[in-house]
Amino acid sequence: MTDLTGKVALVTGGGRGQGRSHAVNLARCGASVAVCDIDVQYDTIPYDMTADRDLDVTAALVKEAGGECLTVTADVRDPRQVEAFVQAAADRFGRIDILSANAGVWAPAQVKDTSDELWRDTIDTNLGGVFHSIRAVAPHMIAQRSGRIVATSSQCGRRGVQNLGAYTATKWGVIGLVKTAAIELGEFGITVNALCPSYVDTNMINFDLYHRLFRPDLDEPNRETSDDVLKTQHTLPVGSFPAQHVSDALLYLVSDGAAMVSGTALDVTAGMSTLWSA
């Protein structure tokens, strides 16, 4: 198991889903963890977003895994709130070694039907939030001359996806930002990489509208009928899969074993990545 004893890890969007899984996995390996998430429901987002009670659950799970946990309610769209979160973590733990820039949202809409509000919420959260987070931790890592940054992109950052123009734009943007940051921060011993998951079994994809996108022909589509479609996109015989698989990939990227891995987008797609050209 990767040993992160003495390391301090920050996770944005850690109230539930992949972020919660990352936080618990990092704690299990010995890291102290600081987690932030939002306590606001965007009007543009069709599923229930995170509330403070979700952060409480994450904190309890991190402590159960053996880690110390700091939770902060913060909106990654606001650079001042992100800076305050990072500073609170530095004040509490004395250093910052790992950033999982994970916070994200999505809602389906064709490009011609995408509202200004949906575009702004998606861009400001998924891309702006990653930018704000990297910028805020960079001075701390530069001073230490070490650090691991991992941003959450998506399989949508690898291809075009119908009904997801805003989301797809952000996830392509994350990869470009990661590659540029990797160039600029490399001289300080900081690695910067992206994770590109496909269909991860979280609340973000377990709601009625999502299931209807995959099976509009059914009166009552559900997770099982969606997974039947997803299995046709994966080469491995699975539909949506647990967030733990993505967390294990993140653990590799922040480990000593990935010391020479930077500027990379790592696919965690159950084989869907066979669809792209390189």
C-alpha positions as a Python dict, from the first residue, in 0.01 Angstrom:
ca = {
    (1, 'M'): (0, 0, 0),
    (2, 'T'): (115, 355, -75),
    (3, 'D'): (252, 519, 240),
    (4, 'L'): (140, 883, 275),
    (5, 'T'): (226, 919, 643),
    (6, 'G'): (304, 1282, 720),
    (7, 'K'): (151, 1405, 394),
    (8, 'V'): (-131, 1658, 374),
    (9, 'A'): (-391, 1616, 100),
    (10, 'L'): (-658, 1863, -15),
    (11, 'V'): (-971, 1746, -196),
    (12, 'T'): (-1223, 1979, -357),
    (13, 'G'): (-1573, 1846, -413),
    (14, 'G'): (-1512, 1601, -131),
    (15, 'G'): (-1861, 1599, 18),
    (16, 'R'): (-1953, 1279, -160),
    (17, 'G'): (-1894, 1075, -475),
    (18, 'Q'): (-1543, 1054, -615),
    (19, 'G'): (-1416, 1328, -386),
    (20, 'R'): (-1528, 1144, -73),
    (21, 'S'): (-1374, 823, -204),
    (22, 'H'): (-1045, 1005, -272),
    (23, 'A'): (-1040, 1159, 77),
    (24, 'V'): (-1099, 826, 250),
    (25, 'N'): (-842, 645, 34),
    (26, 'L'): (-579, 909, 105),
    (27, 'A'): (-650, 890, 479),
    (28, 'R'): (-630, 511, 470),
    (29, 'C'): (-275, 550, 340),
    (30, 'G'): (-177, 783, 624),
    (31, 'A'): (-245, 1134, 492),
    (32, 'S'): (-412, 1414, 684),
    (33, 'V'): (-697, 1540, 470),
    (34, 'A'): (-868, 1875, 414),
    (35, 'V'): (-1194, 1862, 222),
    (36, 'C'): (-1412, 2136, 80),
    (37, 'D'): (-1748, 2135, -92),
    (38, 'I'): (-2039, 2363, -163),
    (39, 'D'): (-2366, 2409, 26),
    (40, 'V'): (-2560, 2564, -262),
    (41, 'Q'): (-2797, 2415, -518),
    (42, 'Y'): (-2745, 2562, -867),
    (43, 'D'): (-3071, 2628, -1050),
    (44, 'T'): (-2914, 2477, -1362),
    (45, 'I'): (-2822, 2138, -1214),
    (46, 'P'): (-3086, 1860, -1225),
    (47, 'Y'): (-2961, 1645, -935),
    (48, 'D'): (-2925, 1724, -564),
    (49, 'M'): (-2592, 1891, -497),
    (50, 'T'): (-2381, 1859, -185),
    (51, 'A'): (-2484, 2006, 150),
    (52, 'D'): (-2285, 2055, 470),
    (53, 'R'): (-2419, 1730, 614),
    (54, 'D'): (-2233, 1548, 336),
    (55, 'L'): (-1903, 1699, 452),
    (56, 'D'): (-1980, 1572, 802),
    (57, 'V'): (-2018, 1220, 666),
    (58, 'T'): (-1690, 1249, 474),
    (59, 'A'): (-1511, 1370, 786),
    (60, 'A'): (-1644, 1077, 988),
    (61, 'L'): (-1530, 829, 721),
    (62, 'V'): (-1185, 988, 700),
    (63, 'K'): (-1145, 962, 1076),
    (64, 'E'): (-1266, 602, 1067),
    (65, 'A'): (-994, 535, 809),
    (66, 'G'): (-738, 670, 1054),
    (67, 'G'): (-688, 1022, 920),
    (68, 'E'): (-727, 1368, 1062),
    (69, 'C'): (-983, 1573, 868),
    (70, 'L'): (-1055, 1942, 818),
    (71, 'T'): (-1378, 2034, 639),
    (72, 'V'): (-1454, 2374, 489),
    (73, 'T'): (-1764, 2489, 305),
    (74, 'A'): (-1633, 2661, -8),
    (75, 'D'): (-1751, 2739, -359),
    (76, 'V'): (-1467, 2670, -604),
    (77, 'R'): (-1613, 2928, -844),
    (78, 'D'): (-1492, 3195, -599),
    (79, 'P'): (-1113, 3228, -589),
    (80, 'R'): (-1121, 3397, -248),
    (81, 'Q'): (-1306, 3102, -96),
    (82, 'V'): (-1060, 2857, -249),
    (83, 'E'): (-766, 3059, -118),
    (84, 'A'): (-923, 3063, 229),
    (85, 'F'): (-968, 2684, 217),
    (86, 'V'): (-606, 2628, 116),
    (87, 'Q'): (-479, 2866, 382),
    (88, 'A'): (-694, 2700, 649),
    (89, 'A'): (-540, 2364, 556),
    (90, 'A'): (-188, 2506, 564),
    (91, 'D'): (-254, 2667, 902),
    (92, 'R'): (-400, 2346, 1044),
    (93, 'F'): (-148, 2096, 910),
    (94, 'G'): (161, 2305, 836),
    (95, 'R'): (210, 2202, 473),
    (96, 'I'): (31, 2096, 152),
    (97, 'D'): (158, 1794, -40),
    (98, 'I'): (-135, 1677, -252),
    (99, 'L'): (-423, 1845, -433),
    (100, 'S'): (-716, 1655, -581),
    (101, 'A'): (-899, 1924, -781),
    (102, 'N'): (-1215, 1724, -817),
    (103, 'A'): (-1522, 1949, -782),
    (104, 'G'): (-1754, 1936, -1082),
    (105, 'V'): (-2111, 1962, -1208),
    (106, 'W'): (-2299, 1873, -1525),
    (107, 'A'): (-2638, 1904, -1689),
    (108, 'P'): (-2752, 1781, -2031),
    (109, 'A'): (-2825, 2028, -2310),
    (110, 'Q'): (-2745, 2051, -2677),
    (111, 'V'): (-2516, 2341, -2762),
    (112, 'K'): (-2797, 2533, -2932),
    (113, 'D'): (-3009, 2500, -2616),
    (114, 'T'): (-2740, 2568, -2354),
    (115, 'S'): (-2834, 2870, -2145),
    (116, 'D'): (-2586, 3137, -2042),
    (117, 'E'): (-2644, 3032, -1682),
    (118, 'L'): (-2565, 2665, -1745),
    (119, 'W'): (-2256, 2755, -1946),
    (120, 'R'): (-2124, 2983, -1670),
    (121, 'D'): (-2199, 2740, -1386),
    (122, 'T'): (-2027, 2454, -1567),
    (123, 'I'): (-1723, 2649, -1686),
    (124, 'D'): (-1675, 2834, -1356),
    (125, 'T'): (-1698, 2514, -1149),
    (126, 'N'): (-1528, 2249, -1359),
    (127, 'L'): (-1254, 2457, -1517),
    (128, 'G'): (-1242, 2772, -1306),
    (129, 'G'): (-1245, 2565, -989),
    (130, 'V'): (-945, 2360, -1103),
    (131, 'F'): (-759, 2678, -1200),
    (132, 'H'): (-837, 2848, -868),
    (133, 'S'): (-724, 2539, -676),
    (134, 'I'): (-396, 2491, -863),
    (135, 'R'): (-313, 2859, -834),
    (136, 'A'): (-384, 2860, -461),
    (137, 'V'): (-168, 2557, -372),
    (138, 'A'): (120, 2640, -608),
    (139, 'P'): (302, 2885, -375),
    (140, 'H'): (296, 2634, -89),
    (141, 'M'): (430, 2354, -306),
    (142, 'I'): (690, 2578, -469),
    (143, 'A'): (820, 2676, -125),
    (144, 'Q'): (851, 2305, -38),
    (145, 'R'): (988, 2223, -383),
    (146, 'S'): (756, 1925, -397),
    (147, 'G'): (392, 1842, -457),
    (148, 'R'): (138, 1627, -640),
    (149, 'I'): (-157, 1783, -822),
    (150, 'V'): (-428, 1568, -979),
    (151, 'A'): (-726, 1728, -1154),
    (152, 'T'): (-1042, 1542, -1245),
    (153, 'S'): (-1112, 1552, -1618),
    (154, 'S'): (-1334, 1288, -1783),
    (155, 'Q'): (-1376, 1060, -2079),
    (156, 'C'): (-1560, 1368, -2210),
    (157, 'G'): (-1220, 1538, -2219),
    (158, 'R'): (-1115, 1286, -2484),
    (159, 'R'): (-1398, 1312, -2737),
    (160, 'G'): (-1714, 1497, -2831),
    (161, 'V'): (-2026, 1393, -2641),
    (162, 'Q'): (-2379, 1474, -2752),
    (163, 'N'): (-2586, 1684, -2509),
    (164, 'L'): (-2279, 1772, -2302),
    (165, 'G'): (-2118, 2063, -2484),
    (166, 'A'): (-2048, 2275, -2176),
    (167, 'Y'): (-1926, 1982, -1968),
    (168, 'T'): (-1710, 1846, -2248),
    (169, 'A'): (-1554, 2189, -2308),
    (170, 'T'): (-1450, 2208, -1943),
    (171, 'K'): (-1300, 1862, -1936),
    (172, 'W'): (-1091, 1925, -2248),
    (173, 'G'): (-986, 2250, -2085),
    (174, 'V'): (-874, 2074, -1768),
    (175, 'I'): (-632, 1858, -1965),
    (176, 'G'): (-482, 2162, -2137),
    (177, 'L'): (-447, 2343, -1805),
    (178, 'V'): (-284, 2039, -1646),
    (179, 'K'): (-28, 2007, -1924),
    (180, 'T'): (63, 2376, -1900),
    (181, 'A'): (87, 2369, -1520),
    (182, 'A'): (307, 2059, -1543),
    (183, 'I'): (552, 2256, -1761),
    (184, 'E'): (553, 2560, -1535),
    (185, 'L'): (576, 2378, -1200),
    (186, 'G'): (803, 2091, -1295),
    (187, 'E'): (1125, 2272, -1201),
    (188, 'F'): (1000, 2282, -841),
    (189, 'G'): (952, 1907, -817),
    (190, 'I'): (575, 1932, -860),
    (191, 'T'): (388, 1686, -1081),
    (192, 'V'): (53, 1775, -1238),
    (193, 'N'): (-174, 1515, -1395),
    (194, 'A'): (-537, 1451, -1484),
    (195, 'L'): (-772, 1159, -1431),
    (196, 'C'): (-1023, 1076, -1705),
    (197, 'P'): (-1293, 844, -1568),
    (198, 'S'): (-1587, 716, -1767),
    (199, 'Y'): (-1910, 621, -1588),
    (200, 'V'): (-1854, 625, -1213),
    (201, 'D'): (-2135, 511, -985),
    (202, 'T'): (-2213, 828, -788),
    (203, 'N'): (-2516, 1050, -725),
    (204, 'M'): (-2422, 1256, -1030),
    (205, 'I'): (-2541, 977, -1260),
    (206, 'N'): (-2809, 812, -1051),
    (207, 'F'): (-3119, 1018, -1120),
    (208, 'D'): (-3415, 999, -1355),
    (209, 'L'): (-3310, 1248, -1625),
    (210, 'Y'): (-2975, 1074, -1666),
    (211, 'H'): (-3139, 737, -1714),
    (212, 'R'): (-3380, 884, -1970),
    (213, 'L'): (-3087, 1010, -2179),
    (214, 'F'): (-2975, 651, -2229),
    (215, 'R'): (-3316, 489, -2269),
    (216, 'P'): (-3569, 748, -2392),
    (217, 'D'): (-3774, 461, -2530),
    (218, 'L'): (-3865, 335, -2181),
    (219, 'D'): (-4137, 470, -1954),
    (220, 'E'): (-3937, 399, -1639),
    (221, 'P'): (-3566, 371, -1716),
    (222, 'N'): (-3336, 301, -1422),
    (223, 'R'): (-2977, 232, -1329),
    (224, 'E'): (-2994, -122, -1462),
    (225, 'T'): (-3119, -15, -1805),
    (226, 'S'): (-2854, 260, -1819),
    (227, 'D'): (-2582, 11, -1732),
    (228, 'D'): (-2697, -212, -2017),
    (229, 'V'): (-2609, 74, -2254),
    (230, 'L'): (-2284, 160, -2077),
    (231, 'K'): (-2162, -198, -2112),
    (232, 'T'): (-2168, -150, -2488),
    (233, 'Q'): (-1921, 141, -2451),
    (234, 'H'): (-1680, -40, -2218),
    (235, 'T'): (-1460, -325, -2337),
    (236, 'L'): (-1465, -472, -1987),
    (237, 'P'): (-1799, -632, -1897),
    (238, 'V'): (-1918, -356, -1662),
    (239, 'G'): (-2153, -60, -1668),
    (240, 'S'): (-2098, 215, -1413),
    (241, 'F'): (-1828, 121, -1163),
    (242, 'P'): (-1734, 218, -804),
    (243, 'A'): (-1541, 538, -737),
    (244, 'Q'): (-1277, 331, -559),
    (245, 'H'): (-1124, 243, -897),
    (246, 'V'): (-1066, 612, -970),
    (247, 'S'): (-932, 669, -619),
    (248, 'D'): (-680, 391, -667),
    (249, 'A'): (-559, 560, -987),
    (250, 'L'): (-525, 889, -799),
    (251, 'L'): (-326, 709, -532),
    (252, 'Y'): (-79, 595, -797),
    (253, 'L'): (-36, 948, -933),
    (254, 'V'): (43, 1091, -587),
    (255, 'S'): (277, 806, -493),
    (256, 'D'): (655, 788, -516),
    (257, 'G'): (606, 535, -793),
    (258, 'A'): (471, 812, -1018),
    (259, 'A'): (755, 1056, -946),
    (260, 'M'): (838, 1072, -1318),
    (261, 'V'): (475, 1097, -1436),
    (262, 'S'): (365, 1454, -1511),
    (263, 'G'): (153, 1624, -1774),
    (264, 'T'): (-41, 1301, -1829),
    (265, 'A'): (-413, 1230, -1858),
    (266, 'L'): (-474, 883, -1713),
    (267, 'D'): (-784, 704, -1842),
    (268, 'V'): (-995, 503, -1597),
    (269, 'T'): (-1261, 393, -1843),
    (270, 'A'): (-1309, 14, -1833),
    (271, 'G'): (-1164, 10, -2183),
    (272, 'M'): (-1364, 294, -2338),
    (273, 'S'): (-1030, 460, -2416),
    (274, 'T'): (-990, 211, -2702),
    (275, 'L'): (-1221, 449, -2888),
    (276, 'W'): (-974, 739, -2907),
    (277, 'S'): (-691, 759, -3153),
    (278, 'A'): (-409, 806, -2903),
}
